[in-house]
Amino acid sequence: MTRRVGWSADGLLFAMVLRMSDNSVDPSGNTEAFRAFTQTPQPEPTASKTPLIITGVVVAVVLIAVIVWLVA
């Protein structure tokens, strides 16, 4: 918060508090902003990487088993 302090014509001390800038837009402030807020598309969920990880682990186990079988 910014304050300016000075003297008035009659010699009394006064302070003026300046409003801080607000960079965010309140969607309830007006109808247009609210409609834009409610109509924004939701981001699509990303695909799960769990099947890829499971497949990688299974392939690694099979490769290790084949190498052990070939060496034995």
BALOBA-493590 format. One record per residue: residue number from 1; x, y, z of N, C-alpha, C, CB in turn. Coordinates in steps of 0.02 Angstrom, whole numbers, m for minus. Glycine has a CB too. Example, Ala and Ser with C-alpha at 12.3 -4.5 7.8 and 13.67 -1.06 7.14 Angstrom:
2
<site><nr>1</nr><n_xx>660</n_xx><n_yy>m284</n_yy><n_zz>390</n_zz><ca_xx>615</ca_xx><ca_yy>m225</ca_yy><ca_zz>390</ca_zz><c_xx>660</c_xx><c_yy>m165</c_yy><c_zz>390</c_zz><cb_xx>565</cb_xx><cb_yy>m224</cb_yy><cb_zz>452</cb_zz></site>
<site><nr>2</nr><n_xx>642</n_xx><n_yy>m112</n_yy><n_zz>354</n_zz><ca_xx>684</ca_xx><ca_yy>m53</ca_yy><ca_zz>357</ca_zz><c_xx>645</c_xx><c_yy>2</c_yy><c_zz>394</c_zz><cb_xx>704</cb_xx><cb_yy>m30</cb_yy><cb_zz>286</cb_zz></site>
This chain:
72
<site><nr>1</nr><n_xx>42</n_xx><n_yy>m58</n_yy><n_zz>0</n_zz><ca_xx>0</ca_xx><ca_yy>0</ca_yy><ca_zz>0</ca_zz><c_xx>45</c_xx><c_yy>62</c_yy><c_zz>0</c_zz><cb_xx>m48</cb_xx><cb_yy>0</cb_yy><cb_zz>61</cb_zz></site>
<site><nr>2</nr><n_xx>29</n_xx><n_yy>108</n_yy><n_zz>m42</n_zz><ca_xx>69</ca_xx><ca_yy>169</ca_yy><ca_zz>m47</ca_zz><c_xx>32</c_xx><c_yy>226</c_yy><c_zz>m12</c_zz><cb_xx>82</cb_xx><cb_yy>187</cb_yy><cb_zz>m122</cb_zz></site>
<site><nr>3</nr><n_xx>70</n_xx><n_yy>264</n_yy><n_zz>26</n_zz><ca_xx>40</ca_xx><ca_yy>321</ca_yy><ca_zz>61</ca_zz><c_xx>79</c_xx><c_yy>384</c_yy><c_zz>43</c_zz><cb_xx>40</cb_xx><cb_yy>310</cb_yy><cb_zz>138</cb_zz></site>
<site><nr>4</nr><n_xx>41</n_xx><n_yy>436</n_yy><n_zz>31</n_zz><ca_xx>71</ca_xx><ca_yy>502</ca_yy><ca_zz>20</ca_zz><c_xx>53</c_xx><c_yy>546</c_yy><c_zz>79</c_zz><cb_xx>46</cb_xx><cb_yy>534</cb_yy><cb_zz>m47</cb_zz></site>
<site><nr>5</nr><n_xx>103</n_xx><n_yy>577</n_yy><n_zz>106</n_zz><ca_xx>92</ca_xx><ca_yy>620</ca_yy><ca_zz>164</ca_zz><c_xx>113</c_xx><c_yy>690</c_yy><c_zz>146</c_zz><cb_xx>131</cb_xx><cb_yy>594</cb_yy><cb_zz>228</cb_zz></site>
<site><nr>6</nr><n_xx>72</n_xx><n_yy>738</n_yy><n_zz>165</n_zz><ca_xx>90</ca_xx><ca_yy>808</ca_yy><ca_zz>150</ca_zz><c_xx>52</c_xx><c_yy>855</c_yy><c_zz>196</c_zz><cb_xx>74</cb_xx><cb_yy>825</cb_yy><cb_zz>77</cb_zz></site>
<site><nr>7</nr><n_xx>59</n_xx><n_yy>919</n_yy><n_zz>181</n_zz><ca_xx>26</ca_xx><ca_yy>970</ca_yy><ca_zz>222</ca_zz><c_xx>m29</c_xx><c_yy>1004</c_yy><c_zz>181</c_zz><cb_xx>77</cb_xx><cb_yy>1022</cb_yy><cb_zz>247</cb_zz></site>
<site><nr>8</nr><n_xx>m83</n_xx><n_yy>1017</n_yy><n_zz>214</n_zz><ca_xx>m138</ca_xx><ca_yy>1053</ca_yy><ca_zz>181</ca_zz><c_xx>m129</c_xx><c_yy>1128</c_yy><c_zz>191</c_zz><cb_xx>m207</cb_xx><cb_yy>1029</cb_yy><cb_zz>209</cb_zz></site>
<site><nr>9</nr><n_xx>m174</n_xx><n_yy>1166</n_yy><n_zz>162</n_zz><ca_xx>m170</ca_xx><ca_yy>1239</ca_yy><ca_zz>166</ca_zz><c_xx>m176</c_xx><c_yy>1265</c_yy><c_zz>237</c_zz><cb_xx>m224</cb_xx><cb_yy>1271</cb_yy><cb_zz>122</cb_zz></site>
<site><nr>10</nr><n_xx>m215</n_xx><n_yy>1229</n_yy><n_zz>279</n_zz><ca_xx>m223</ca_xx><ca_yy>1252</ca_yy><ca_zz>347</ca_zz><c_xx>m171</c_xx><c_yy>1223</c_yy><c_zz>395</c_zz><cb_xx>m293</cb_xx><cb_yy>1235</cb_yy><cb_zz>372</cb_zz></site>
<site><nr>11</nr><n_xx>m120</n_xx><n_yy>1189</n_yy><n_zz>369</n_zz><ca_xx>m65</ca_xx><ca_yy>1165</ca_yy><ca_zz>411</ca_zz><c_xx>m76</c_xx><c_yy>1096</c_yy><c_zz>441</c_zz><cb_xx>m53</cb_xx><cb_yy>1213</cb_yy><cb_zz>466</cb_zz></site>
<site><nr>12</nr><n_xx>m132</n_xx><n_yy>1064</n_yy><n_zz>427</n_zz><ca_xx>m143</ca_xx><ca_yy>998</ca_yy><ca_zz>455</ca_zz><c_xx>m112</c_xx><c_yy>944</c_yy><c_zz>410</c_zz><cb_xx>m219</cb_xx><cb_yy>985</cb_yy><cb_zz>463</cb_zz></site>
<site><nr>13</nr><n_xx>m88</n_xx><n_yy>893</n_yy><n_zz>443</n_zz><ca_xx>m57</ca_xx><ca_yy>837</ca_yy><ca_zz>407</ca_zz><c_xx>m111</c_xx><c_yy>792</c_yy><c_zz>378</c_zz><cb_xx>m10</cb_xx><cb_yy>796</cb_yy><cb_zz>455</cb_zz></site>
<site><nr>14</nr><n_xx>m104</n_xx><n_yy>773</n_yy><n_zz>315</n_zz><ca_xx>m153</ca_xx><ca_yy>728</ca_yy><ca_zz>285</ca_zz><c_xx>m116</c_xx><c_yy>671</c_yy><c_zz>250</c_zz><cb_xx>m199</cb_xx><cb_yy>766</cb_yy><cb_zz>235</cb_zz></site>
<site><nr>15</nr><n_xx>m150</n_xx><n_yy>616</n_yy><n_zz>241</n_zz><ca_xx>m122</ca_xx><ca_yy>558</ca_yy><ca_zz>207</ca_zz><c_xx>m172</c_xx><c_yy>534</c_yy><c_zz>156</c_zz><cb_xx>m103</cb_xx><cb_yy>501</cb_yy><cb_zz>257</cb_zz></site>
<site><nr>16</nr><n_xx>m148</n_xx><n_yy>516</n_yy><n_zz>98</n_zz><ca_xx>m191</ca_xx><ca_yy>489</ca_yy><ca_zz>47</ca_zz><c_xx>m167</c_xx><c_yy>418</c_yy><c_zz>31</c_zz><cb_xx>m192</cb_xx><cb_yy>534</cb_yy><cb_zz>m18</cb_zz></site>
<site><nr>17</nr><n_xx>m211</n_xx><n_yy>370</n_yy><n_zz>38</n_zz><ca_xx>m194</ca_xx><ca_yy>300</ca_yy><ca_zz>24</ca_zz><c_xx>m216</c_xx><c_yy>285</c_yy><c_zz>m47</c_zz><cb_xx>m228</cb_xx><cb_yy>252</cb_yy><cb_zz>76</cb_zz></site>
<site><nr>18</nr><n_xx>m168</n_xx><n_yy>262</n_yy><n_zz>m87</n_zz><ca_xx>m183</ca_xx><ca_yy>245</ca_yy><ca_zz>m156</ca_zz><c_xx>m203</c_xx><c_yy>172</c_yy><c_zz>m161</c_zz><cb_xx>m122</cb_xx><cb_yy>260</cb_yy><cb_zz>m202</cb_zz></site>
<site><nr>19</nr><n_xx>m248</n_xx><n_yy>159</n_yy><n_zz>m206</n_zz><ca_xx>m273</ca_xx><ca_yy>91</ca_yy><ca_zz>m216</ca_zz><c_xx>m220</c_xx><c_yy>50</c_yy><c_zz>m252</c_zz><cb_xx>m339</cb_xx><cb_yy>91</cb_yy><cb_zz>m255</cb_zz></site>
<site><nr>20</nr><n_xx>m211</n_xx><n_yy>m12</n_yy><n_zz>m231</n_zz><ca_xx>m163</ca_xx><ca_yy>m56</ca_yy><ca_zz>m264</ca_zz><c_xx>m194</c_xx><c_yy>m82</c_yy><c_zz>m329</c_zz><cb_xx>m143</cb_xx><cb_yy>m115</cb_yy><cb_zz>m218</cb_zz></site>
<site><nr>21</nr><n_xx>m153</n_xx><n_yy>m92</n_yy><n_zz>m379</n_zz><ca_xx>m179</ca_xx><ca_yy>m118</ca_yy><ca_zz>m442</ca_zz><c_xx>m199</c_xx><c_yy>m191</c_yy><c_zz>m434</c_zz><cb_xx>m127</cb_xx><cb_yy>m110</cb_yy><cb_zz>m498</cb_zz></site>
<site><nr>22</nr><n_xx>m252</n_xx><n_yy>m209</n_yy><n_zz>m468</n_zz><ca_xx>m278</ca_xx><ca_yy>m278</ca_yy><ca_zz>m465</ca_zz><c_xx>m271</c_xx><c_yy>m308</c_yy><c_zz>m534</c_zz><cb_xx>m353</cb_xx><cb_yy>m279</cb_yy><cb_zz>m440</cb_zz></site>
<site><nr>23</nr><n_xx>m225</n_xx><n_yy>m354</n_yy><n_zz>m542</n_zz><ca_xx>m212</ca_xx><ca_yy>m384</ca_yy><ca_zz>m607</ca_zz><c_xx>m260</c_xx><c_yy>m440</c_yy><c_zz>m624</c_zz><cb_xx>m142</cb_xx><cb_yy>m410</cb_yy><cb_zz>m610</cb_zz></site>
<site><nr>24</nr><n_xx>m293</n_xx><n_yy>m469</n_yy><n_zz>m575</n_zz><ca_xx>m340</ca_xx><ca_yy>m523</ca_yy><ca_zz>m590</ca_zz><c_xx>m410</c_xx><c_yy>m494</c_yy><c_zz>m601</c_zz><cb_xx>m341</cb_xx><cb_yy>m574</cb_yy><cb_zz>m532</cb_zz></site>
<site><nr>25</nr><n_xx>m446</n_xx><n_yy>m524</n_yy><n_zz>m646</n_zz><ca_xx>m514</ca_xx><ca_yy>m501</ca_yy><ca_zz>m662</ca_zz><c_xx>m563</c_xx><c_yy>m544</c_yy><c_zz>m622</c_zz><cb_xx>m529</cb_xx><cb_yy>m505</cb_yy><cb_zz>m738</cb_zz></site>
<site><nr>26</nr><n_xx>m606</n_xx><n_yy>m512</n_yy><n_zz>m585</n_zz><ca_xx>m656</ca_xx><ca_yy>m548</ca_yy><ca_zz>m546</ca_zz><c_xx>m713</c_xx><c_yy>m568</c_yy><c_zz>m593</c_zz><cb_xx>m683</cb_xx><cb_yy>m505</cb_yy><cb_zz>m487</cb_zz></site>
<site><nr>27</nr><n_xx>m725</n_xx><n_yy>m634</n_yy><n_zz>m603</n_zz><ca_xx>m776</ca_xx><ca_yy>m655</ca_yy><ca_zz>m651</ca_zz><c_xx>m847</c_xx><c_yy>m634</c_yy><c_zz>m629</c_zz><cb_xx>m774</cb_xx><cb_yy>m729</cb_yy><cb_zz>m659</cb_zz></site>
<site><nr>28</nr><n_xx>m856</n_xx><n_yy>m620</n_yy><n_zz>m565</n_zz><ca_xx>m922</ca_xx><ca_yy>m598</ca_yy><ca_zz>m544</ca_zz><c_xx>m931</c_xx><c_yy>m522</c_yy><c_zz>m553</c_zz><cb_xx>m934</cb_xx><cb_yy>m617</cb_yy><cb_zz>m470</cb_zz></site>
<site><nr>29</nr><n_xx>m880</n_xx><n_yy>m489</n_yy><n_zz>m578</n_zz><ca_xx>m882</ca_xx><ca_yy>m417</ca_yy><ca_zz>m586</ca_zz><c_xx>m932</c_xx><c_yy>m393</c_yy><c_zz>m637</c_zz><cb_xx>m815</cb_xx><cb_yy>m391</cb_yy><cb_zz>m604</cb_zz></site>
<site><nr>30</nr><n_xx>m938</n_xx><n_yy>m429</n_yy><n_zz>m693</n_zz><ca_xx>m988</ca_xx><ca_yy>m412</ca_yy><ca_zz>m743</ca_zz><c_xx>m1009</c_xx><c_yy>m475</c_yy><c_zz>m781</c_zz><cb_xx>m961</cb_xx><cb_yy>m358</cb_yy><cb_zz>m792</cb_zz></site>
<site><nr>31</nr><n_xx>m1062</n_xx><n_yy>m470</n_yy><n_zz>m817</n_zz><ca_xx>m1091</ca_xx><ca_yy>m528</ca_yy><ca_zz>m851</ca_zz><c_xx>m1044</c_xx><c_yy>m556</c_yy><c_zz>m904</c_zz><cb_xx>m1157</cb_xx><cb_yy>m510</cb_yy><cb_zz>m882</cb_zz></site>
<site><nr>32</nr><n_xx>m1012</n_xx><n_yy>m513</n_yy><n_zz>m941</n_zz><ca_xx>m967</ca_xx><ca_yy>m536</ca_yy><ca_zz>m995</ca_zz><c_xx>m909</c_xx><c_yy>m576</c_yy><c_zz>m967</c_zz><cb_xx>m942</cb_xx><cb_yy>m476</cb_yy><cb_zz>m1036</cb_zz></site>
<site><nr>33</nr><n_xx>m878</n_xx><n_yy>m552</n_yy><n_zz>m913</n_zz><ca_xx>m822</ca_xx><ca_yy>m587</ca_yy><ca_zz>m883</ca_zz><c_xx>m845</c_xx><c_yy>m654</c_yy><c_zz>m853</c_zz><cb_xx>m789</cb_xx><cb_yy>m544</cb_yy><cb_zz>m829</cb_zz></site>
<site><nr>34</nr><n_xx>m905</n_xx><n_yy>m654</n_yy><n_zz>m823</n_zz><ca_xx>m930</ca_xx><ca_yy>m716</ca_yy><ca_zz>m794</ca_zz><c_xx>m944</c_xx><c_yy>m768</c_yy><c_zz>m849</c_zz><cb_xx>m994</cb_xx><cb_yy>m702</cb_yy><cb_zz>m754</cb_zz></site>
<site><nr>35</nr><n_xx>m975</n_xx><n_yy>m747</n_yy><n_zz>m903</n_zz><ca_xx>m988</ca_xx><ca_yy>m795</ca_yy><ca_zz>m958</ca_zz><c_xx>m923</c_xx><c_yy>m822</c_yy><c_zz>m987</c_zz><cb_xx>m1030</cb_xx><cb_yy>m760</cb_yy><cb_zz>m1014</cb_zz></site>
<site><nr>36</nr><n_xx>m873</n_xx><n_yy>m779</n_yy><n_zz>m996</n_zz><ca_xx>m809</ca_xx><ca_yy>m802</ca_yy><ca_zz>m1022</ca_zz><c_xx>m776</c_xx><c_yy>m851</c_yy><c_zz>m973</c_zz><cb_xx>m762</cb_xx><cb_yy>m742</cb_yy><cb_zz>m1035</cb_zz></site>
<site><nr>37</nr><n_xx>m785</n_xx><n_yy>m839</n_yy><n_zz>m908</n_zz><ca_xx>m756</ca_xx><ca_yy>m883</ca_yy><ca_zz>m857</ca_zz><c_xx>m790</c_xx><c_yy>m951</c_yy><c_zz>m858</c_zz><cb_xx>m763</cb_xx><cb_yy>m851</cb_yy><cb_zz>m788</cb_zz></site>
<site><nr>38</nr><n_xx>m856</n_xx><n_yy>m952</n_yy><n_zz>m864</n_zz><ca_xx>m892</ca_xx><ca_yy>m1016</ca_yy><ca_zz>m861</ca_zz><c_xx>m888</c_xx><c_yy>m1054</c_yy><c_zz>m927</c_zz><cb_xx>m964</cb_xx><cb_yy>m1004</cb_yy><cb_zz>m843</cb_zz></site>
<site><nr>39</nr><n_xx>m874</n_xx><n_yy>m1021</n_yy><n_zz>m982</n_zz><ca_xx>m872</ca_xx><ca_yy>m1054</ca_yy><ca_zz>m1047</ca_zz><c_xx>m802</c_xx><c_yy>m1073</c_yy><c_zz>m1069</c_zz><cb_xx>m904</cb_xx><cb_yy>m1011</cb_yy><cb_zz>m1098</cb_zz></site>
<site><nr>40</nr><n_xx>m752</n_xx><n_yy>m1064</n_yy><n_zz>m1026</n_zz><ca_xx>m685</ca_xx><ca_yy>m1084</ca_yy><ca_zz>m1045</ca_zz><c_xx>m682</c_xx><c_yy>m1161</c_yy><c_zz>m1046</c_zz><cb_xx>m632</cb_xx><cb_yy>m1055</cb_yy><cb_zz>m996</cb_zz></site>
<site><nr>41</nr><n_xx>m653</n_xx><n_yy>m1189</n_yy><n_zz>m1098</n_zz><ca_xx>m651</ca_xx><ca_yy>m1262</ca_yy><ca_zz>m1103</ca_zz><c_xx>m602</c_xx><c_yy>m1291</c_yy><c_zz>m1051</c_zz><cb_xx>m630</cb_xx><cb_yy>m1284</cb_yy><cb_zz>m1173</cb_zz></site>
<site><nr>42</nr><n_xx>m622</n_xx><n_yy>m1347</n_yy><n_zz>m1023</n_zz><ca_xx>m580</ca_xx><ca_yy>m1381</ca_yy><ca_zz>m974</ca_zz><c_xx>m524</c_xx><c_yy>m1417</c_yy><c_zz>m1011</c_zz><cb_xx>m621</cb_xx><cb_yy>m1431</cb_yy><cb_zz>m931</cb_zz></site>
<site><nr>43</nr><n_xx>m464</n_xx><n_yy>m1417</n_yy><n_zz>m985</n_zz><ca_xx>m410</ca_xx><ca_yy>m1453</ca_yy><ca_zz>m1019</ca_zz><c_xx>m423</c_xx><c_yy>m1527</c_yy><c_zz>m1019</c_zz><cb_xx>m342</cb_xx><cb_yy>m1437</cb_yy><cb_zz>m985</cb_zz></site>
<site><nr>44</nr><n_xx>m407</n_xx><n_yy>m1559</n_yy><n_zz>m1075</n_zz><ca_xx>m418</ca_xx><ca_yy>m1631</ca_yy><ca_zz>m1079</ca_zz><c_xx>m368</c_xx><c_yy>m1667</c_yy><c_zz>m1034</c_zz><cb_xx>m412</cb_xx><cb_yy>m1655</cb_yy><cb_zz>m1152</cb_zz></site>
<site><nr>45</nr><n_xx>m391</n_xx><n_yy>m1718</n_yy><n_zz>m1000</n_zz><ca_xx>m345</ca_xx><ca_yy>m1755</ca_yy><ca_zz>m956</ca_zz><c_xx>m292</c_xx><c_yy>m1791</c_yy><c_zz>m998</c_zz><cb_xx>m384</cb_xx><cb_yy>m1806</cb_yy><cb_zz>m912</cb_zz></site>
<site><nr>46</nr><n_xx>m233</n_xx><n_yy>m1793</n_yy><n_zz>m972</n_zz><ca_xx>m178</ca_xx><ca_yy>m1826</ca_yy><ca_zz>m1007</ca_zz><c_xx>m185</c_xx><c_yy>m1902</c_yy><c_zz>m998</c_zz><cb_xx>m109</cb_xx><cb_yy>m1801</cb_yy><cb_zz>m982</cb_zz></site>
<site><nr>47</nr><n_xx>m160</n_xx><n_yy>m1939</n_yy><n_zz>m1046</n_zz><ca_xx>m163</ca_xx><ca_yy>m2011</ca_yy><ca_zz>m1044</ca_zz><c_xx>m117</c_xx><c_yy>m2037</c_yy><c_zz>m988</c_zz><cb_xx>m143</cb_xx><cb_yy>m2043</cb_yy><cb_zz>m1112</cb_zz></site>
<site><nr>48</nr><n_xx>m139</n_xx><n_yy>m2089</n_yy><n_zz>m956</n_zz><ca_xx>m100</ca_xx><ca_yy>m2119</ca_yy><ca_zz>m902</ca_zz><c_xx>m40</c_xx><c_yy>m2156</c_yy><c_zz>m930</c_zz><cb_xx>m143</cb_xx><cb_yy>m2166</cb_yy><cb_zz>m861</cb_zz></site>
<site><nr>49</nr><n_xx>16</n_xx><n_yy>m2150</n_yy><n_zz>m897</n_zz><ca_xx>78</ca_xx><ca_yy>m2184</ca_yy><ca_zz>m919</ca_zz><c_xx>87</c_xx><c_yy>m2251</c_yy><c_zz>m883</c_zz><cb_xx>138</cb_xx><cb_yy>m2140</cb_yy><cb_zz>m906</cb_zz></site>
<site><nr>50</nr><n_xx>39</n_xx><n_yy>m2271</n_yy><n_zz>m842</n_zz><ca_xx>45</ca_xx><ca_yy>m2333</ca_yy><ca_zz>m805</ca_zz><c_xx>49</c_xx><c_yy>m2394</c_yy><c_zz>m852</c_zz><cb_xx>m14</cb_xx><cb_yy>m2341</cb_yy><cb_zz>m759</cb_zz></site>
<site><nr>51</nr><n_xx>7</n_xx><n_yy>m2401</n_yy><n_zz>m904</n_zz><ca_xx>15</ca_xx><ca_yy>m2459</ca_yy><ca_zz>m948</ca_zz><c_xx>83</c_xx><c_yy>m2461</c_yy><c_zz>m982</c_zz><cb_xx>m40</cb_xx><cb_yy>m2459</cb_yy><cb_zz>m1001</cb_zz></site>
<site><nr>52</nr><n_xx>111</n_xx><n_yy>m2405</n_yy><n_zz>m999</n_zz><ca_xx>177</ca_xx><ca_yy>m2403</ca_yy><ca_zz>m1030</ca_zz><c_xx>230</c_xx><c_yy>m2427</c_yy><c_zz>m981</c_zz><cb_xx>193</cb_xx><cb_yy>m2332</cb_yy><cb_zz>m1054</cb_zz></site>
<site><nr>53</nr><n_xx>226</n_xx><n_yy>m2408</n_yy><n_zz>m919</n_zz><ca_xx>274</ca_xx><ca_yy>m2429</ca_yy><ca_zz>m868</ca_zz><c_xx>268</c_xx><c_yy>m2504</c_yy><c_zz>m856</c_zz><cb_xx>263</cb_xx><cb_yy>m2390</cb_yy><cb_zz>m803</cb_zz></site>
<site><nr>54</nr><n_xx>207</n_xx><n_yy>m2529</n_yy><n_zz>m851</n_zz><ca_xx>197</ca_xx><ca_yy>m2600</ca_yy><ca_zz>m839</ca_zz><c_xx>224</c_xx><c_yy>m2640</c_yy><c_zz>m898</c_zz><cb_xx>121</cb_xx><cb_yy>m2616</cb_yy><cb_zz>m829</cb_zz></site>
<site><nr>55</nr><n_xx>212</n_xx><n_yy>m2617</n_yy><n_zz>m959</n_zz><ca_xx>238</ca_xx><ca_yy>m2652</ca_yy><ca_zz>m1018</ca_zz><c_xx>314</c_xx><c_yy>m2652</c_yy><c_zz>m1018</c_zz><cb_xx>212</cb_xx><cb_yy>m2618</cb_yy><cb_zz>m1082</cb_zz></site>
<site><nr>56</nr><n_xx>345</n_xx><n_yy>m2598</n_yy><n_zz>m1000</n_zz><ca_xx>418</ca_xx><ca_yy>m2594</ca_yy><ca_zz>m996</ca_zz><c_xx>447</c_xx><c_yy>m2642</c_yy><c_zz>m945</c_zz><cb_xx>439</cb_xx><cb_yy>m2524</cb_yy><cb_zz>m979</cb_zz></site>
<site><nr>57</nr><n_xx>415</n_xx><n_yy>m2648</n_yy><n_zz>m887</n_zz><ca_xx>438</ca_xx><ca_yy>m2694</ca_yy><ca_zz>m835</ca_zz><c_xx>431</c_xx><c_yy>m2766</c_yy><c_zz>m859</c_zz><cb_xx>398</cb_xx><cb_yy>m2683</cb_yy><cb_zz>m770</cb_zz></site>
<site><nr>58</nr><n_xx>375</n_xx><n_yy>m2783</n_yy><n_zz>m891</n_zz><ca_xx>364</ca_xx><ca_yy>m2851</ca_yy><ca_zz>m915</ca_zz><c_xx>416</c_xx><c_yy>m2868</c_yy><c_zz>m969</c_zz><cb_xx>293</cb_xx><cb_yy>m2858</cb_yy><cb_zz>m944</cb_zz></site>
<site><nr>59</nr><n_xx>430</n_xx><n_yy>m2822</n_yy><n_zz>m1014</n_zz><ca_xx>480</ca_xx><ca_yy>m2834</ca_yy><ca_zz>m1066</ca_zz><c_xx>549</c_xx><c_yy>m2844</c_yy><c_zz>m1034</c_zz><cb_xx>482</cb_xx><cb_yy>m2776</cb_yy><cb_zz>m1117</cb_zz></site>
<site><nr>60</nr><n_xx>566</n_xx><n_yy>m2804</n_yy><n_zz>m985</n_zz><ca_xx>631</ca_xx><ca_yy>m2811</ca_yy><ca_zz>m951</ca_zz><c_xx>637</c_xx><c_yy>m2879</c_yy><c_zz>m917</c_zz><cb_xx>641</cb_xx><cb_yy>m2755</cb_yy><cb_zz>m900</cb_zz></site>
<site><nr>61</nr><n_xx>584</n_xx><n_yy>m2901</n_yy><n_zz>m883</n_zz><ca_xx>585</ca_xx><ca_yy>m2967</ca_yy><ca_zz>m849</ca_zz><c_xx>592</c_xx><c_yy>m3023</c_yy><c_zz>m900</c_zz><cb_xx>521</cb_xx><cb_yy>m2977</cb_yy><cb_zz>m807</cb_zz></site>
<site><nr>62</nr><n_xx>557</n_xx><n_yy>m3019</n_yy><n_zz>m956</n_zz><ca_xx>561</ca_xx><ca_yy>m3071</ca_yy><ca_zz>m1008</ca_zz><c_xx>631</c_xx><c_yy>m3072</c_yy><c_zz>m1038</c_zz><cb_xx>508</cb_xx><cb_yy>m3058</cb_yy><cb_zz>m1064</cb_zz></site>
<site><nr>63</nr><n_xx>661</n_xx><n_yy>m3014</n_yy><n_zz>m1051</n_zz><ca_xx>729</ca_xx><ca_yy>m3011</ca_yy><ca_zz>m1078</ca_zz><c_xx>779</c_xx><c_yy>m3041</c_yy><c_zz>m1030</c_zz><cb_xx>748</cb_xx><cb_yy>m2939</cb_yy><cb_zz>m1095</cb_zz></site>
<site><nr>64</nr><n_xx>773</n_xx><n_yy>m3024</n_yy><n_zz>m966</n_zz><ca_xx>818</ca_xx><ca_yy>m3053</ca_yy><ca_zz>m916</ca_zz><c_xx>809</c_xx><c_yy>m3129</c_yy><c_zz>m913</c_zz><cb_xx>806</cb_xx><cb_yy>m3021</cb_yy><cb_zz>m847</cb_zz></site>
<site><nr>65</nr><n_xx>747</n_xx><n_yy>m3153</n_yy><n_zz>m915</n_zz><ca_xx>734</ca_xx><ca_yy>m3225</ca_yy><ca_zz>m914</ca_zz><c_xx>764</c_xx><c_yy>m3260</c_yy><c_zz>m975</c_zz><cb_xx>659</cb_xx><cb_yy>m3239</cb_yy><cb_zz>m910</cb_zz></site>
<site><nr>66</nr><n_xx>759</n_xx><n_yy>m3229</n_yy><n_zz>m1034</n_zz><ca_xx>787</ca_xx><ca_yy>m3259</ca_yy><ca_zz>m1095</ca_zz><c_xx>863</c_xx><c_yy>m3260</c_yy><c_zz>m1091</c_zz><cb_xx>765</cb_xx><cb_yy>m3218</cb_yy><cb_zz>m1159</cb_zz></site>
<site><nr>67</nr><n_xx>894</n_xx><n_yy>m3206</n_yy><n_zz>m1065</n_zz><ca_xx>967</ca_xx><ca_yy>m3205</ca_yy><ca_zz>m1059</ca_zz><c_xx>991</c_xx><c_yy>m3258</c_yy><c_zz>m1010</c_zz><cb_xx>991</cb_xx><cb_yy>m3136</cb_yy><cb_zz>m1037</cb_zz></site>
<site><nr>68</nr><n_xx>956</n_xx><n_yy>m3265</n_yy><n_zz>m954</n_zz><ca_xx>974</ca_xx><ca_yy>m3317</ca_yy><ca_zz>m904</ca_zz><c_xx>966</c_xx><c_yy>m3387</c_yy><c_zz>m934</c_zz><cb_xx>930</cb_xx><cb_yy>m3310</cb_yy><cb_zz>m840</cb_zz></site>
<site><nr>69</nr><n_xx>913</n_xx><n_yy>m3398</n_yy><n_zz>m972</n_zz><ca_xx>901</ca_xx><ca_yy>m3463</ca_yy><ca_zz>m1004</ca_zz><c_xx>955</c_xx><c_yy>m3480</c_yy><c_zz>m1056</c_zz><cb_xx>832</cb_xx><cb_yy>m3465</cb_yy><cb_zz>m1037</cb_zz></site>
<site><nr>70</nr><n_xx>977</n_xx><n_yy>m3428</n_yy><n_zz>m1095</n_zz><ca_xx>1028</ca_xx><ca_yy>m3440</ca_yy><ca_zz>m1145</ca_zz><c_xx>1097</c_xx><c_yy>m3453</c_yy><c_zz>m1113</c_zz><cb_xx>1032</cb_xx><cb_yy>m3380</cb_yy><cb_zz>m1191</cb_zz></site>
<site><nr>71</nr><n_xx>1112</n_xx><n_yy>m3420</n_yy><n_zz>m1059</n_zz><ca_xx>1177</ca_xx><ca_yy>m3429</ca_yy><ca_zz>m1025</ca_zz><c_xx>1179</c_xx><c_yy>m3496</c_yy><c_zz>m989</c_zz><cb_xx>1190</cb_xx><cb_yy>m3371</cb_yy><cb_zz>m975</cb_zz></site>
<site><nr>72</nr><n_xx>1125</n_xx><n_yy>m3520</n_yy><n_zz>m962</n_zz><ca_xx>1124</ca_xx><ca_yy>m3582</ca_yy><ca_zz>m922</ca_zz><c_xx>1129</c_xx><c_yy>m3643</c_yy><c_zz>m963</c_zz><cb_xx>1063</cb_xx><cb_yy>m3586</cb_yy><cb_zz>m883</cb_zz></site>
